[in-house]
């Protein structure tokens, strides 16, 4: 059995990181005869510069044929002047949607050698091991309508749509419950159900889903409180599940508690494990 690995070095430090990661994978492959094969494509700013699109058709074909994708980094200040729809980050959103990689696992754990690099006291972060399960292909990053328009008074307005349906919530919820089953059996669902209807539905759906997982204790927390609690007492959490926007913010907060956002992995998955980014 062989596995096809697509390397997407991307921008910034990405090429350096992916180059060294490939060396590690090659050593592992030699040791355990995994049958890894490698191809390489462009994504993000480098793809815009070289091929005119953040997620070019050549990369799309390679991605659809790969078993797993190793991504370096996307974006940089040199592309900030581009229209929003043409920036490097659009390539990352596009590949997630194209491959239906709706589930992001973002762990935050503390390496002992980085304990002093954390912004929190050592006793608050010692032994930290949190998993954030983030929905990746719905919510405000993908919702329509969106855009910048001019109203009847000649004033420019920006608008986005935060939208989730029950199917999208249930499928990310199931993966979060299953992750909690493999850990401590505790799951905290993060929303803003006191003011946002989209997350009222999120909470209702999570509650209904919890009956299928009697061995998991489900709790709920508003996102503003969750952000504060991650800094105040991060070890109270084990697995958190949330939508795209909230997960984007909370996962970076959690990562920085460990001393360096660049030291932690991230996996974007679809149910069944057909492929991962």
NORSUL-V739028 format. One record per residue. RES is the residue in one small letter. SS is DSSP state (2 for helix, 1 for strand, 0 for the rest). PHI is phi in radians with two decimals (none if undefined). PSI is psi in whole degrees, 0 to 359 (* if undefined). Layout:
RES;SS;PHI;PSI, RES;SS;PHI;PSI
This chain:
x;0;none;132, x;0;-2.07;161, x;1;-2.26;132, x;1;-1.67;119, x;1;-1.89;121, x;1;-1.66;124, x;1;-1.69;125, x;1;-2.13;87, x;1;-1.06;322, x;1;1.27;225, x;0;-2.10;173, x;0;1.01;235, x;0;-1.37;355, x;2;-0.94;309, x;2;-1.02;320, x;2;-1.16;316, x;2;-1.13;314, x;2;-1.17;323, x;2;-1.03;314, x;2;-1.25;324, x;2;-1.12;323, x;2;-1.11;320, x;2;-1.03;318, x;2;-1.11;314, x;2;-1.09;323, x;2;-1.15;322, x;2;-1.13;315, x;2;-1.09;319, x;2;-1.09;317, x;2;-1.10;322, x;2;-1.27;321, x;2;-2.01;5, x;0;0.91;56, x;0;-1.42;344, x;0;1.26;38, x;1;-1.33;139, x;1;-2.22;148, x;1;-2.14;141, x;1;-2.31;168, x;1;-2.41;141, x;0;-2.43;181, x;0;-1.99;142, x;0;-2.59;142, x;0;1.55;217, x;2;-1.08;317, x;2;-1.08;325, x;2;-1.20;322, x;2;-1.07;313, x;2;-1.15;320, x;2;-1.61;328, x;2;-2.22;357, x;0;1.48;5, x;0;-2.66;147, x;0;-1.21;332, x;0;-2.30;78, x;0;-1.21;162, x;2;-1.08;325, x;2;-1.12;319, x;2;-1.20;322, x;2;-1.04;317, x;2;-1.12;318, x;2;-1.12;319, x;2;-1.13;319, x;2;-1.19;338, x;2;-1.64;350, x;0;-1.52;154, x;0;-1.50;329, x;1;-2.65;155, x;1;-2.23;131, x;1;-1.90;113, x;1;-1.85;137, x;1;-1.46;273, x;1;-2.63;156, x;0;-2.28;132, x;0;1.76;169, x;0;3.02;163, x;2;-1.08;336, x;2;-1.19;346, x;2;-1.91;7, x;0;-1.17;337, x;0;-1.41;352, x;0;-1.21;153, x;0;-0.99;150, x;2;-0.94;321, x;2;-1.27;351, x;2;-2.02;8, x;0;-1.38;161, x;0;-0.97;323, x;2;-1.08;337, x;2;-1.11;331, x;2;-1.13;322, x;2;-1.18;317, x;2;-1.09;321, x;2;-1.18;318, x;2;-1.22;326, x;2;-1.10;314, x;2;-1.19;318, x;2;-1.07;320, x;0;-1.69;3, x;0;0.98;44, x;0;-1.52;80, x;0;-1.54;349, x;1;-2.06;122, x;1;-1.90;124, x;1;-1.73;118, x;1;-2.18;94, x;1;-1.38;152, x;1;-2.33;108, x;1;-2.34;155, x;0;-1.73;121, x;0;-1.36;129, x;2;-0.92;324, x;2;-1.22;346, x;2;-1.84;8, x;2;-0.98;320, x;2;-1.29;346, x;2;-1.45;346, x;0;-1.19;148, x;0;-1.38;352, x;0;-1.81;162, x;0;-1.07;150, x;2;-0.99;321, x;2;-1.21;339, x;2;-1.38;333, x;2;-2.00;351, x;0;-1.02;125, x;0;1.37;12, x;0;-1.05;132, x;1;-2.68;92, x;1;-2.07;143, x;1;-2.10;122, x;1;-1.79;123, x;1;-1.80;113, x;1;-2.00;131, x;1;-1.28;134, x;0;-1.98;340, x;0;-2.05;14, x;0;-2.29;198, x;2;1.33;199, x;2;-1.22;338, x;2;-1.27;338, x;0;-2.08;347, x;0;-1.14;146, x;0;-2.13;148, x;0;-1.37;161, x;0;-2.63;161, x;1;2.51;184, x;1;-2.12;122, x;1;-2.26;174, x;1;-2.03;126, x;0;-1.43;182, x;0;-1.10;338, x;0;-1.57;5, x;0;1.40;14, x;0;-1.72;132, x;1;-1.31;139, x;1;-2.27;141, x;1;-1.91;140, x;1;-2.54;144, x;0;-2.38;162, x;0;-2.13;123, x;0;-1.69;112, x;0;-2.40;131, x;0;-2.41;144, x;0;-1.90;170, x;2;-1.07;323, x;2;-1.09;316, x;2;-1.11;320, x;2;-1.21;318, x;2;-1.11;319, x;2;-1.23;324, x;2;-1.27;325, x;2;-1.09;319, x;2;-1.08;318, x;2;-1.16;326, x;2;-1.20;316, x;2;-1.07;319, x;2;-1.14;323, x;2;-1.12;319, x;2;-1.13;324, x;2;-1.06;327, x;0;-1.45;352, x;0;-2.01;243, x;0;-1.63;352, x;0;1.43;19, x;1;-2.12;132, x;1;-2.33;128, x;1;-1.94;119, x;1;-1.64;127, x;1;-1.86;129, x;1;-2.61;190, x;0;-2.39;53, x;0;-1.24;353, x;0;-1.40;344, x;0;-2.39;338, x;0;-1.91;120, x;2;-1.07;324, x;2;-1.06;326, x;2;-1.58;347, x;2;-1.10;316, x;2;-1.12;321, x;2;-0.98;312, x;2;-1.16;316, x;2;-1.04;319, x;2;-1.21;320, x;2;-1.11;319, x;2;-1.08;315, x;2;-1.12;321, x;2;-1.18;331, x;2;-1.09;337, x;0;-1.15;339, x;0;-1.43;352, x;0;-2.29;68, x;0;-1.12;343, x;0;-1.53;1, x;0;-1.99;131, x;1;-1.56;115, x;1;-1.68;132, x;1;-2.23;166, x;1;-2.21;150, x;1;-2.64;137, x;1;-1.19;147, x;2;-1.11;324, x;2;-1.15;320, x;2;-1.18;321, x;2;-1.07;320, x;2;-1.08;317, x;2;-1.16;317, x;2;-1.17;328, x;2;-1.08;328, x;2;-1.51;324, x;2;-1.30;313, x;0;-2.62;73, x;2;-1.10;332, x;2;-1.32;359, x;2;-1.24;341, x;0;-1.71;152, x;0;-2.13;291, x;1;-2.05;131, x;1;-2.05;144, x;1;-2.24;138, x;1;-2.82;175, x;0;-1.39;184, x;2;-1.12;306, x;2;-1.16;310, x;2;-1.07;320, x;2;-1.15;325, x;2;-1.04;315, x;2;-1.30;311, x;2;-1.14;325, x;2;-1.18;327, x;2;-1.26;323, x;2;-1.07;312, x;2;-1.10;321, x;2;-1.12;320, x;2;-1.23;338, x;2;-1.08;335, x;0;-1.50;357, x;0;1.89;334, x;0;-2.82;121, x;2;-1.16;335, x;2;-1.37;354, x;2;-1.68;358, x;0;-1.94;144, x;0;-1.47;169, x;0;-2.64;137, x;1;-2.24;130, x;1;-1.86;124, x;1;-2.26;161, x;0;-2.12;157, x;0;-1.12;137, x;0;1.73;346, x;0;1.22;26, x;0;-1.10;323, x;0;-2.75;164, x;1;-2.58;153, x;0;-2.08;*
